[in-house]
Amino acid sequence: MTRVGGDCDTCDHPHHVWNYSYKPDPRFHGNGPLYLGMELEIVVPEHHYPQCVTLAGDRLGLSGYLKRDSSIEPGGFELVTHPMSYDYAIGEFPWPLLSQLAELGCETNTDVGLHIHASRAGFNSPAHIYRWMKMLYRNESALTTIARRRSHYAPFDQRARAKVKDTAKDPLHALGLSRYQAINPYPRKTLELRVFASSLNVQQVQAALAFTAASIDYTRDLRVADVRAGAWEWPRFAAWLIQHRGLYQPLLAELEDLSCAC
């Protein structure tokens, strides 16, 4: 299911690289209430830049668009998707685009990021958001292993961690905190998970989406008794993942490749 909001600038200009501040009306793909949006920063060789822009615009169609980002050095663009359900993202996003960009000389490294936005409406309640954020903060080591980096653009800030009970309720409670942290609570309708290194490897990008969706699903119905019994600990989450292998296979495959303790 696709819900269309407003005029579509990207439909009329599919090969345009928009300014960093560009925010079109979102086009929702798949079935909610949880939608994920991806921001993938890509280093693009100058001599192939127009070709890469054309290729990405053609392949993305109505699923996303390109933006400028001065933090990408020596140059490149940010590939931004419209909100997608996890199932839609895995099944319908034009994944061959990533290898096609790599063949044209595009690259990624630990200085460029992959950010995943998760819709606040996809959580049951502020208490669910709190449980999710607490689990991620408590498992910094495992999460940075999956993310393949530690970055000053996405630190596990102690002040932010101490305020999750408030920022889970409303982004207004984030005032005074930096948006450059592991979980950026400032967006009004989403929570931005900023920890992942960018990649043109399909499994790694899908694993980031899978982790976001799986961790939200896992924490959805946790009770206080579950938490006291160790539900926030990584081994319990890893065991749950194995039980849901069919849904989150990209994440399990990435964990196996990383030899992450599960």
Order of alpha helices (4+ residues) and beta strands (2+ residues): beta-alpha-beta-beta-beta-alpha-beta-beta-alpha-alpha-beta-alpha-alpha-alpha-alpha-beta-beta-alpha-alpha-alpha-alpha
